[in-house]
Amino acid sequence: MIEFLTDLASFPFLRNALLAGVLASVACGVMGSYVVARRITYIAGAISHSVLGGMGAARYCQVVLGWSWFTSLLGALAAALASALVIGLVSLRSKGREDTVIGAVWAIGMAAGIMFIFRTPGYNEDLMSYLFGNILMVTGRDLWLMAGLDLLIVGLAALFYNKFLAVCFDGEFALLRGVNVEGYYLLLLGLTALTVVLVLSVVGIVMVIALLTLPAATAGYFSRRLLGMMGLSVLFSVLFTTGGLALSYGPNLPTGATIILLAGGVYLCAAFFSQRVKARRRAGG
């Protein structure tokens, strides 16, 4: 921890990593609260894993086809938004096939990504960084892109807060009141997809769903209102990313895994103490 604080003033890559964690935490706190409240963790998981297909395709096109403009970020965005649209439409219009399509998108995206990566000369080693992230490799350009995505996600989430609130907690009543539930639900999934892309560089594809949901789930034990849950979720996410980065730096541990273990430990503690408090209240009552 002391070594991390000392080197933070000397090395720009550490400051970039710290700022990347904060930027990712803002989107995670806001959209993670919607994901937990709407109980669409399984959909967010499928979106996050399908992103590997877009990133792998982007690298293949860059190296083999010479499309230098087709960056990994663009590939991830395209794959995330496409999978969110497919899953969302099936979820709304064909309830019986929802789980099958989610599983198919999840599996096909991962398989396609691995295939593209292994067919790209010289880029096989990138598979681990895709799967588990590498926050220490975040550049200044990445930070600007993350900040732009943050502004878009938080801006739309704030603009349509009441609509999203209705869709998450009482979609049938919202539909009766004339709210375009289908449209706002697809927009919610689209913003979730953007959040997934934003968090990829911090913890990678495998653990992005954990960072998206654990801070929000932890905040849910301390706040019963969605707005308060969002604020606490952002705070918890910042603490988890910053703490995980600091704890992993000295021993040279995987940063993404350290972040998730820290988040998981705090969540389990919150769940345990919440159950103890409820048990005491029932005993006292």
Secondary structure by P-SEA (a helix, b strand, c coil): caaaaaaccccaaaaaaaaaaaaaaaaaaaaaaaaaaacaaaaaaaaaaaaaaaaaaaaaaacccccccccaaaaaaaaaaaaaaaaaaaaaccccaaaaaaaaaaaaaaaaaaaaaaaccccccccccccccccccccaaaaaaaaaaaaaaaaaaaaaaaaaaaaaccaaaaaaaccaaaaaaaaaaaaaaaaaaaaccccccccaaaaacaaaaaaaaccccaaaaaaaaaaaaaaaaaaaaaaaccccccaaaaaaaaaaaaaaaaaaaaaaaaaaaaaac
